[in-house]
């Protein structure tokens, strides 16, 4: 599958969206206050809409009968859980203490980002890199289940218990079970249900051939539109704060870049050694590297306040993650034929 014209120039569109967001937040009076007023609790309605629009096309493309088979792959499930819920949080904890030991608020925010495993944008990156859509749907569903039950437990462990064992400064944080569950329902449950119903209704009324050759191409551009809309809003809402604290942004950006690239490389190496095919390896790598920034920001704001260092670190997370993971899409398409010479061709021709 060749990248479309829109997808080939994705970095350009993202840079333009970032610039537009910064301009809106900096030069248009009242735009931030207006956007912030459209919220339910800590959930921004405009950002939620952008994410739902962005996630719908990848989930509409999933062949859910195939996803059931993939869910039974014990090796795949085990690798993903270990990478996401054991290695990922531990790696971010180590990076936070190595790079910003003297900034406790930013350090805590960074650790919270590491605990929030990706259930949203990873679907877009996976689709652009010709990953396994069915595996991606299953893995983000697994992440969502673990998120509800393990986020608070791991937060307590990495902010209080482990630092105490190591003789480091501890931090206290209260995690709302309701906020975590709401994040999963809004950012995964709704688009997943919409994608499933679209597949079932489309194939039942028009057939699979029409659904995949006519309907899917028609809705696919919504993913890019939703992505750019969300990025514009994020930069508009947080751009002024980011521009006012460039040193803090730089201090947090460095460990984030190391984290995203490091997790991606480790996941790709592990799956390559385990002889996974290209599409599945790519999916595992993106789900391991990405994070649920919506949840991380909501938890940081709800616990520490909108102007806290923890919230700032959460905000910096997606602003670094988006360009890095976009770059990794192109890395996949360059490295794929070299690491997976046979299965890469199969994946890109699907």
GIGIHU-V129732 format. One record per backbone hydrogen bond with DSSP energy under -0.5 kcal/mol. NH is the residue of the N-H (numbers start at 1). CO is the residue of the C=O. E is the energy in kcal/mol with one decimal. If there is no record, write none. Layout:
BEGIN
nh->NH co->CO e->E
nh->NH co->CO e->E
END
This chain:
BEGIN
nh->8 co->4 e->-2.7
nh->9 co->5 e->-1.2
nh->10 co->7 e->-1.8
nh->12 co->9 e->-0.6
nh->13 co->9 e->-1.9
nh->14 co->10 e->-2.6
nh->15 co->11 e->-2.4
nh->16 co->12 e->-2.3
nh->17 co->13 e->-2.4
nh->18 co->14 e->-2.6
nh->19 co->15 e->-2.5
nh->20 co->16 e->-2.6
nh->21 co->17 e->-2.5
nh->22 co->18 e->-2.5
nh->23 co->19 e->-2.3
nh->24 co->20 e->-2.6
nh->25 co->21 e->-2.6
nh->26 co->22 e->-1.9
nh->27 co->23 e->-2.9
nh->28 co->24 e->-1.5
nh->29 co->27 e->-0.8
nh->31 co->28 e->-1.5
nh->34 co->30 e->-2.2
nh->35 co->31 e->-2.3
nh->36 co->32 e->-2.8
nh->37 co->33 e->-1.4
nh->38 co->34 e->-0.8
nh->38 co->35 e->-0.8
nh->39 co->37 e->-1.5
nh->40 co->43 e->-2.6
nh->41 co->39 e->-0.5
nh->43 co->40 e->-2.1
nh->44 co->42 e->-0.7
nh->45 co->38 e->-2.2
nh->45 co->43 e->-0.6
nh->46 co->38 e->-0.6
nh->48 co->44 e->-2.6
nh->49 co->45 e->-2.6
nh->50 co->46 e->-2.3
nh->51 co->47 e->-2.5
nh->52 co->48 e->-2.4
nh->53 co->49 e->-2.5
nh->54 co->50 e->-2.1
nh->55 co->51 e->-2.4
nh->56 co->52 e->-1.5
nh->57 co->53 e->-0.7
nh->58 co->54 e->-0.5
nh->59 co->55 e->-1.7
nh->60 co->56 e->-2.3
nh->61 co->57 e->-1.4
nh->62 co->58 e->-0.5
nh->64 co->62 e->-1.0
nh->66 co->63 e->-0.8
nh->67 co->63 e->-1.6
nh->68 co->64 e->-1.4
nh->69 co->65 e->-0.9
nh->70 co->66 e->-1.9
nh->71 co->67 e->-2.1
nh->72 co->68 e->-0.6
nh->72 co->69 e->-1.1
nh->73 co->70 e->-2.2
nh->74 co->72 e->-1.2
nh->77 co->73 e->-2.3
nh->78 co->74 e->-2.5
nh->79 co->75 e->-2.3
nh->80 co->76 e->-2.3
nh->81 co->77 e->-2.4
nh->82 co->78 e->-2.5
nh->83 co->79 e->-2.3
nh->84 co->80 e->-2.7
nh->85 co->81 e->-2.8
nh->86 co->82 e->-1.4
nh->87 co->82 e->-2.7
nh->88 co->83 e->-2.2
nh->90 co->86 e->-1.1
nh->91 co->87 e->-2.8
nh->92 co->88 e->-2.3
nh->93 co->89 e->-2.3
nh->94 co->90 e->-2.2
nh->95 co->91 e->-2.4
nh->96 co->92 e->-2.6
nh->97 co->93 e->-1.8
nh->98 co->94 e->-2.0
nh->99 co->95 e->-2.8
nh->100 co->96 e->-2.0
nh->103 co->100 e->-1.2
nh->107 co->103 e->-2.7
nh->108 co->104 e->-2.4
nh->109 co->105 e->-2.2
nh->110 co->106 e->-2.3
nh->111 co->107 e->-2.1
nh->112 co->108 e->-2.1
nh->113 co->109 e->-1.9
nh->114 co->110 e->-1.8
nh->115 co->111 e->-1.1
nh->115 co->112 e->-0.5
nh->116 co->112 e->-1.1
nh->116 co->113 e->-0.6
nh->117 co->115 e->-1.1
nh->118 co->290 e->-1.1
nh->123 co->120 e->-2.1
nh->124 co->121 e->-1.1
nh->125 co->121 e->-1.9
nh->126 co->122 e->-2.8
nh->127 co->123 e->-1.6
nh->128 co->124 e->-2.4
nh->129 co->125 e->-1.9
nh->130 co->127 e->-1.2
nh->131 co->126 e->-3.3
nh->132 co->279 e->-1.6
nh->133 co->131 e->-0.8
nh->136 co->132 e->-2.4
nh->137 co->133 e->-2.3
nh->138 co->134 e->-2.0
nh->139 co->135 e->-2.9
nh->140 co->136 e->-2.4
nh->141 co->137 e->-1.4
nh->142 co->138 e->-2.3
nh->143 co->139 e->-2.5
nh->144 co->140 e->-2.0
nh->145 co->141 e->-1.9
nh->146 co->142 e->-2.4
nh->147 co->143 e->-2.4
nh->148 co->144 e->-1.8
nh->149 co->145 e->-1.5
nh->150 co->146 e->-3.4
nh->151 co->147 e->-1.5
nh->154 co->150 e->-3.0
nh->155 co->151 e->-2.4
nh->156 co->152 e->-2.3
nh->157 co->153 e->-2.0
nh->158 co->154 e->-3.0
nh->159 co->155 e->-1.8
nh->160 co->156 e->-1.6
nh->161 co->156 e->-1.7
nh->162 co->157 e->-3.2
nh->164 co->160 e->-1.3
nh->165 co->161 e->-2.1
nh->166 co->162 e->-2.0
nh->167 co->164 e->-1.0
nh->168 co->163 e->-3.4
nh->171 co->159 e->-3.1
nh->175 co->173 e->-0.5
nh->176 co->174 e->-0.5
nh->177 co->175 e->-0.6
nh->180 co->176 e->-1.9
nh->181 co->177 e->-2.6
nh->182 co->178 e->-2.6
nh->183 co->179 e->-2.0
nh->184 co->180 e->-1.9
nh->185 co->181 e->-2.4
nh->186 co->182 e->-2.9
nh->187 co->183 e->-2.5
nh->188 co->184 e->-1.6
nh->189 co->184 e->-2.2
nh->190 co->185 e->-2.0
nh->192 co->188 e->-2.3
nh->193 co->189 e->-2.3
nh->194 co->190 e->-2.4
nh->195 co->191 e->-2.6
nh->196 co->192 e->-2.3
nh->197 co->193 e->-2.7
nh->198 co->194 e->-2.2
nh->199 co->195 e->-2.1
nh->200 co->196 e->-2.6
nh->201 co->197 e->-2.9
nh->202 co->198 e->-2.8
nh->203 co->199 e->-2.4
nh->204 co->200 e->-1.9
nh->205 co->201 e->-2.0
nh->206 co->202 e->-2.7
nh->207 co->202 e->-1.0
nh->211 co->207 e->-2.1
nh->212 co->208 e->-2.7
nh->213 co->209 e->-2.0
nh->214 co->210 e->-2.4
nh->215 co->210 e->-1.7
nh->216 co->211 e->-2.4
nh->218 co->214 e->-1.2
nh->219 co->215 e->-1.8
nh->220 co->216 e->-1.9
nh->221 co->217 e->-0.6
nh->222 co->219 e->-1.8
nh->223 co->220 e->-1.8
nh->224 co->220 e->-0.6
nh->225 co->221 e->-2.2
nh->226 co->222 e->-3.0
nh->227 co->223 e->-2.2
nh->228 co->224 e->-2.6
nh->229 co->225 e->-2.2
nh->230 co->226 e->-2.3
nh->231 co->227 e->-2.5
nh->232 co->228 e->-2.4
nh->233 co->229 e->-2.1
nh->234 co->230 e->-2.6
nh->235 co->231 e->-2.4
nh->236 co->232 e->-1.9
nh->237 co->233 e->-2.8
nh->238 co->234 e->-2.2
nh->239 co->235 e->-1.9
nh->242 co->238 e->-2.3
nh->243 co->239 e->-2.8
nh->244 co->240 e->-1.6
nh->245 co->241 e->-0.7
nh->245 co->242 e->-0.8
nh->246 co->243 e->-0.6
nh->249 co->245 e->-2.1
nh->250 co->246 e->-2.4
nh->251 co->247 e->-2.3
nh->252 co->248 e->-2.2
nh->253 co->249 e->-2.6
nh->254 co->250 e->-1.6
nh->255 co->251 e->-0.8
nh->256 co->252 e->-1.5
nh->257 co->253 e->-2.6
nh->258 co->254 e->-2.2
nh->259 co->255 e->-2.5
nh->260 co->256 e->-2.9
nh->261 co->257 e->-2.3
nh->262 co->258 e->-2.5
nh->263 co->259 e->-3.1
nh->264 co->260 e->-1.9
nh->265 co->261 e->-2.6
nh->266 co->262 e->-2.6
nh->267 co->263 e->-2.4
nh->268 co->264 e->-2.5
nh->269 co->265 e->-2.5
nh->270 co->266 e->-2.5
nh->271 co->267 e->-2.4
nh->272 co->268 e->-2.1
nh->273 co->269 e->-2.6
nh->274 co->270 e->-1.7
nh->275 co->272 e->-1.4
nh->276 co->271 e->-2.8
nh->281 co->277 e->-2.6
nh->282 co->278 e->-2.7
nh->283 co->279 e->-1.9
nh->284 co->280 e->-2.5
nh->285 co->281 e->-2.4
nh->286 co->282 e->-2.4
nh->287 co->283 e->-2.4
nh->288 co->284 e->-1.8
nh->289 co->285 e->-1.9
nh->290 co->286 e->-2.3
nh->292 co->116 e->-2.4
nh->293 co->291 e->-1.6
nh->296 co->292 e->-2.1
nh->297 co->293 e->-2.7
nh->298 co->294 e->-2.2
nh->299 co->295 e->-2.9
nh->300 co->296 e->-2.3
nh->301 co->297 e->-2.7
nh->302 co->298 e->-2.6
nh->303 co->299 e->-2.1
nh->304 co->300 e->-2.7
nh->305 co->300 e->-0.6
nh->305 co->301 e->-1.6
nh->308 co->305 e->-1.3
nh->312 co->308 e->-1.8
nh->313 co->309 e->-2.4
nh->314 co->310 e->-2.0
nh->315 co->311 e->-2.1
nh->316 co->312 e->-2.3
nh->317 co->313 e->-1.4
nh->318 co->314 e->-0.8
nh->319 co->315 e->-1.0
nh->320 co->316 e->-1.6
nh->320 co->317 e->-0.8
nh->321 co->317 e->-2.8
nh->322 co->318 e->-2.5
nh->324 co->320 e->-1.8
nh->325 co->321 e->-3.0
nh->326 co->322 e->-2.1
nh->327 co->323 e->-2.1
nh->328 co->324 e->-1.8
nh->329 co->325 e->-1.3
nh->330 co->326 e->-1.2
nh->331 co->327 e->-1.7
nh->332 co->328 e->-2.5
nh->333 co->329 e->-1.8
nh->334 co->330 e->-1.3
nh->335 co->331 e->-3.4
nh->336 co->332 e->-2.8
nh->338 co->335 e->-0.9
nh->339 co->335 e->-2.9
nh->340 co->336 e->-3.0
nh->344 co->340 e->-2.2
nh->346 co->342 e->-1.0
nh->347 co->343 e->-1.9
nh->348 co->344 e->-2.4
nh->349 co->345 e->-1.1
nh->350 co->347 e->-1.1
END
